Amino acid sequence: MTEDTDSVVAEDPITGEEIELPADVEIGEIVDNPVTGAELEVVSLDPLTLEEAPELEEDWGE
Amino acid sequence: MNVGILYSRIRKDEKLLLTELRERDHDVEKIDVRKLRLGVSTPNERFDGLDLVVDRCLATSRSLYATRFCESYGVPVVNSHETASICADKVQNSLALEEAGVPTPATTVAFTKEAALEAIEAFGYPCVLKPVVGSWGRLMAKIDSRDAAEAILEHKATLGHYEHKVFYVQEFVEKPGRDIRVVATDGEPVAAMVRSSDHWITNAAKGAETDVFELDAELEELVSRASDAVGGGLLGIDLMESDGGYTVHEVNHTVEFKALDSAVDVDVAAAVVDWLERTAEPDSVEVSA
C-alpha cells in the first residue's frame, strides 16, 4: 500500500480484501479492484462501503 | 446555477463534469435514477429549483423517460427528449440525417428475417447488421456470406428482444482503419479524435487507439448539420472517411468523453460546463457578449 494521504480504504465485497481508493470518491462512483478488475460501486461514504456493480444491460451506452 | 445530474453510474465522464461544476461553485444535485419515482401529475421534489438537468443516464430506456418527465415538469434538460429519442434509435438517427441531407451510409430496415435477407443480398457482401438500440459496438455483425446472414438472422429472430426483430441493414463502408469522433455542443465542435483499430469496429469501448484529429471547414460544417438534424445539444458525432467523402454513421446523445479528454489538449469537461452555463442562462450571456 502506498503512503498517499489522499486515499481511503474500503473492503472489496467480493474478495474481502482491502482496496485503496482516492479520497474524493463519491456515491455512485464505479471503481475497479486493481487486482481482480471487478467493477465496484460506492454505495456509502460513511462508512465507506462498496457493492458489486450491476451487470451490463443491453440498452446501456452513450 | 443549480444543476441536476441524472445518473446511475458515476463514470470518469461524470466525475470530470462534477469536478468542473463544483470548482466553479455551481450547486450540484446528483439524482440517481434508480431511486426515482416519477409521478405523472405530481412533479418529483428532487427537481425543485433546478436551473438545468443534465441527462447522464447509462440506460437508454431511463434516459428517454427521465428527459420526458423533466420536460413535463417544466425543468430544462439537456439533451432534450427529442434529441434523445432520435439518437437512441439507429433508425430514427439515420432518417434524421438523411432528411437533413447529411451524408450517411445506405441503410435498409426490414421486419422479418426473410425481408432482411433480401436486403442483405441486395447490399451484397460484406454488409453490416446492427441492433437499433445499443452502444459500444455491441451485437454488431459484419456479414460476409449468405450462410452467415441466415445464421445471424435466425439467432436474432429466435433469441432477441422484440427490437431485434427490427433488422437494420447497412452498407459496409471501407474506411482507412479508423473513424472520427467529434464532441460538439449545439453543433460547435469541442474537440475531435480518431479511433484506430485493426478490427472493423473502431470503437474506443472495443479498445481502439485514439489520437487527436484536427477538423477542417468541411467537417465543421458537417458536424453542425448533423447536430441540427437531431435537435442539437451535447453530442458525440461519429464519422467515417470513405472514397465518397465523409459520412456520418451515428450521433450519440449521452456522449462519453473521457477517451477524448485523454487524447486531446482541450479540457472537454470545462468546455461542456461552459456550454451548460450558456444554456442555463442564455439571456445573461447575450447581454455580456
Interface residues (C-beta under 8 A of the other chain):
Chain A: E26 I27 G28 E29 I30 E41 V42 A53 E57 E58 D59 W60 G61 E62
Chain B: Y7 S8 R9 I10 R11 E14 K15 L18 K30 D32 L58 A59 T60 S61 V133 G134 S135 W136 R138 H161 G236 N252 H253 T254 V255 E256
